């Protein structure tokens, strides 16, 4: 089977569709966050079914909950594996500026969340790296190491010097 389009996402379904899909058996394609950016790949479901994904150029990244296939009694859904991250929670704008500048010089991929997010605070989230953890500990900026399913994969920002 080759998947050429995403049928929707479990989180975005209208209530009527959610109820219709509730009785279907869900097979999961477990992907690490880094694989979400690939348009073409071969994957295996948690039931051992091998499928190909070939999304058109310009397609967005895969997301946790994306519906790849629906049949009479089952559906295939993307499940993103948790990523080992550092959740950095600076206390002041100055602290944030210093940390962001220092980590930016390392070309570290980061995501930023506000207080209305699942983190409940304004935080910067980056992939775990022991040198970054050492730096944060050294400068005394609050952080926490967590396993998280991220809403979007980390990706490098385009830039030039």
N, C-alpha and C positions, 0 to 999 in steps of 0.2 A: 504494500500500500504506500502511495506517495501523497503526502499532504501538501497542497498548493495554496491553501488559504486558511486563516484562522476564522473559526465560526463565531467567535465571541469570547467573552470572559465570564466565568461564573459570578464574579463580583458585580458585573454590569448588567446582568439579566433582569428583565422585568419580572415582577412577582409571578405572573402566569407561567412564564418559561421556567422559572426556578422550580415551581411545583411539578411541571411536566418532567423535568430532568431528575427530580428527587428520587424516583424509583429506579433509575438506571444504575447499573453497576459501573463504577468508575475505575478504569485502568489508568495508571499514572505513568508519565514519562518524567523520571527524576533527573533534573538538570542542575549542574552547578551554575551559579550566576554568570560566569564567564562564557558559557555556551549559549546564553540567551541572545547574543548579538549575531550569531551565525544564521544566515538565511538558508544555507544548504548543509544538511547533516543527516547522518543515519543514527537512529536512536532505538532503544529497546524499552518496552513497557515493563512494568513490575510483574507482568504475567508472561514475559518472555517473547512477546510479539515484536518483531523487527519492523520498523517503518522508516520511510524516508521523509524528510522535510525539505521542500524546495519552494521557498516563498519568493514572490516576484521582487525584482529590484525596487528599492524604495520602501519596502515593507518595514514597519516598526519592529523593534525588538520583541522577542517573546516575553510573556509575563506569567507570573504565577497565576494559575487558574484559567489560562487560555484553553479553549476547547478546540482540539485538533480533528476530532471525528465523532459522529453520533450515529449509532445503529439502533435497531429495535429495542435491544435490551441492555446496551452498554454505550459508554462514551470513553474517549481517550482525552485526558487532561494533562497539561503541563503542571508539574509540581517542582518548585525551585528549592534546592537544598540550602540550608542555612550557611551563611558566610561568616567566617571568623573576623570580627571587626573591633575597632576601637571607637567608642562613642565618647567624643571629646566635648566637655561642657564648661567652657571658659566662664569665669564669673563677671568679667568686664569686657567692654569693647576693646580696650587696650590689649588685654590678654588674648582675645580672639585675633586681633590684628597681628600680634607677634607670632602666635602659633600658625596662623594661616600663611604668613609670609615665610616662616621657616620651613613648613611642610611643603609649601608651593615651590620653593627652591629645589626640593627633591622630586618635583613632578609627580607628587603623590595624588592619586585619584581620590576624590572626596565627594560626599553628598551633604547637603545642608537641610536641616529640618527646623520648623518653628514649633512654638509651644503647643499648637493645636495638633501636632503629629502624634503618632503612637508613643513617642519618646517623652511627651509631656513637658518638653523644655526646648530651648533653642540650642541645637547641638550640631556638631560636624561629625560625620561618620566616615571612617576610612578603613581600608583593608588592614588587618592586623600585620604589624611588622615590629619585630623586637627592638629595632633601633628607634622607631617612633615612640614606642612605649618607654624606652629608656629616656628619650628626650623629654616626654611629658612628665615623667617622674622627676627628672632633674630640675625642670623649671616650675614644678609644683602646680601644674594645671590639672584640674579634676578630669578624670576619664574613667571609663569602665570597659573591660573587654567582654564582648557578648557574641553569641551565635545568633544571627538575624537573617530572615528572609527579606531581602531588599526589594523595594517596589520596582526599581530599575537597576540594571547591571552597572558596575563601574565602567567607565570608559575614559580614555585619555582625551584631554582637551587639546584642541588644535591651537598651536601658537608658533611664533618664530622669534628669533633673537636678532 
